[in-house]
Amino acid sequence: MTINKQEILTPFDIGQVNLKNKFAVAPMTRISASEEGLASHRQVEYYERFAKGGFGLTVTEGIYTDQKFSQGYQFQPGITDLEQAQAWQAVTSAVHNHEGKIFAQLMHAGALSQGNRFSQVTGGPSAVTPKGEQMGFYYGNGKYPTPKALTEEDIADAIDGFAKSAQRAIEISSFDGIEIHGANGYLLDQFLTDFSNHRTDKWGGDVKKRVRLILEVYKAIRQVVGSATVGVRISQGKVNDFFHKWSEGEAGAEVVFGSLADAGVDFIHVTEFEAWQPAFATGGDSFVKLARRYAPNQVIITNGSLHQVDHIEDVIKDGADIIALGKGALANPDFPNRFAGGESMVDFDPSILGPVADIKNSELA
Ligand SMILES: Cc1cc2nc3c(=O)[nH]c(=O)nc-3n(C[C@H](O)[C@H](O)[C@H](O)COP(=O)(O)O)c2cc1C
């Protein structure tokens, strides 16, 4: 399939933010902050490289949002107070120096936390032991502990953590927008997922009730950031359960994407292993096509193995606006510039994430 390069290299608006092209760096946790969660000089150079390499948008790694249950990993950056928010200023200004835009991904790890200096116990929707094992490349080891079921007060604190963090991100750190991490098995996805959410109160039950926390977080953020760009990342697969599929199938997609659209999010960022494949085992439409169908007026960012450039055209046909690259960007921090120049791409080398996933010297600007 031939690719319409010009279409991807054309400027594009996402909410109030003008991007110079449609390539984005997908969020990637690299545990390279200080122990206190302050973004480091290493991160400044790492993020700068993507902007220099032509990415119109970079979404940061997941940033923790409160000093209770949200931190997931040792050396993960936070944005829970003034000092942490100020530490991001060097990152955002380095990206802005190259005409790039950068969104903060706000993440609450919930039951998948494997390193939280504020809490010895983890918290999730219900006391259900997560599937899978902790991630060694983020200093984890063995099974996940069984979380405590968050109380009404804990949930209010979590929402407040997201909102205050978003406000700091926009007002203090100078981020261009906010991505709420509703994907990949972390707290908001734990609420969305029937396996992990057994609640019988207003936060649990059918998918309409399970999506509620994501919507409440969005609303709370919207109240404090005015018209700043805010969107949500959604997936089926999880870091601890790669092949999870929504039991409701397309009806679930209608509720999730439809209610995000009704709430008025600026963008929805969908991620799958291979973005162009049918969303469900029964075949049919891709996840991105379903997002486009039920959120016709939202910007759709899509992610999943799109370093295979032949498939970019497929997802654009399915309704994607922006193409986000994870491993492809790690291997080619100048992916957009190479793409524009018709140059070949470097294959991803997984050893860069070992033995732990911190940023390596070879990745610095
Ligand atoms: C090292 C690493 C860290 C990641 N951390 C995050 C994260 O913090 N937040 C998130 O939403 N996704 C995270 N992801 C998932 C990526 O954003 C992306 O969905 C995944 O790599 C698939 O896209 P790709 O095929 O382009 O690599 C991470 C992926 C990698 C490889």
The ligand as a Tripos MOL2 file, in Angstrom:
@<TRIPOS>MOLECULE
LIG
   31    33     1     0     0
SMALL
NO_CHARGES

@<TRIPOS>ATOM
      1 C1          9.3810    0.6620   27.9960 C.3       1 LIG1
      2 C2          7.9220    0.9290   27.8050 C.ar      1 LIG1
      3 C3          7.2460    1.6730   28.7510 C.ar      1 LIG1
      4 C4          5.8820    1.9520   28.5990 C.ar      1 LIG1
      5 N1          5.2490    2.7530   29.5220 N.ar      1 LIG1
      6 C5          3.9840    3.1800   29.2860 C.ar      1 LIG1
      7 C6          3.3730    4.1840   30.1030 C.ar      1 LIG1
      8 O1          3.9710    4.7310   31.0230 O.2       1 LIG1
      9 N2          2.1010    4.5400   29.8100 N.ar      1 LIG1
     10 C7          1.4010    3.9790   28.7710 C.ar      1 LIG1
     11 O2          0.2470    4.3340   28.5430 O.2       1 LIG1
     12 N3          1.9720    3.0360   27.9780 N.ar      1 LIG1
     13 C8          3.2460    2.6620   28.1840 C.ar      1 LIG1
     14 N4          3.8420    1.7690   27.3220 N.ar      1 LIG1
     15 C9          3.1000    1.2810   26.1530 C.3       1 LIG1
     16 C10         3.4280    2.1150   24.9260 C.3       1 LIG1
     17 O3          2.9050    3.4260   25.0470 O.3       1 LIG1
     18 C11         2.8470    1.4720   23.6540 C.3       1 LIG1
     19 O4          1.4610    1.3150   23.8360 O.3       1 LIG1
     20 C12         3.4610    0.1080   23.3440 C.3       1 LIG1
     21 O5          4.8740    0.1930   23.3200 O.3       1 LIG1
     22 C13         2.9650   -0.4100   21.9790 C.3       1 LIG1
     23 O6          3.2890    0.5120   20.9460 O.3       1 LIG1
     24 P1          4.4850    0.2220   19.9210 P.3       1 LIG1
     25 O7          4.1390   -1.0350   19.1960 O.co2     1 LIG1
     26 O8          4.5530    1.4320   19.0340 O.co2     1 LIG1
     27 O9          5.7410    0.0580   20.7510 O.co2     1 LIG1
     28 C14         5.1970    1.4510   27.4720 C.ar      1 LIG1
     29 C15         5.8870    0.6950   26.5260 C.ar      1 LIG1
     30 C16         7.2340    0.4500   26.6640 C.ar      1 LIG1
     31 C17         7.9480   -0.3400   25.5910 C.3       1 LIG1
@<TRIPOS>BOND
     1     1     2 1
     2     2     3 ar
     3     2    30 ar
     4     3     4 ar
     5     4     5 ar
     6     4    28 ar
     7     5     6 ar
     8     6     7 ar
     9     6    13 1
    10     7     8 2
    11     7     9 ar
    12     9    10 ar
    13    10    11 2
    14    10    12 ar
    15    12    13 ar
    16    13    14 ar
    17    14    15 1
    18    14    28 ar
    19    15    16 1
    20    16    17 1
    21    16    18 1
    22    18    19 1
    23    18    20 1
    24    20    21 1
    25    20    22 1
    26    22    23 1
    27    23    24 1
    28    24    25 2
    29    24    26 1
    30    24    27 1
    31    28    29 ar
    32    29    30 ar
    33    30    31 1
@<TRIPOS>SUBSTRUCTURE
     1 LIG1         1 GROUP 0 **** ****
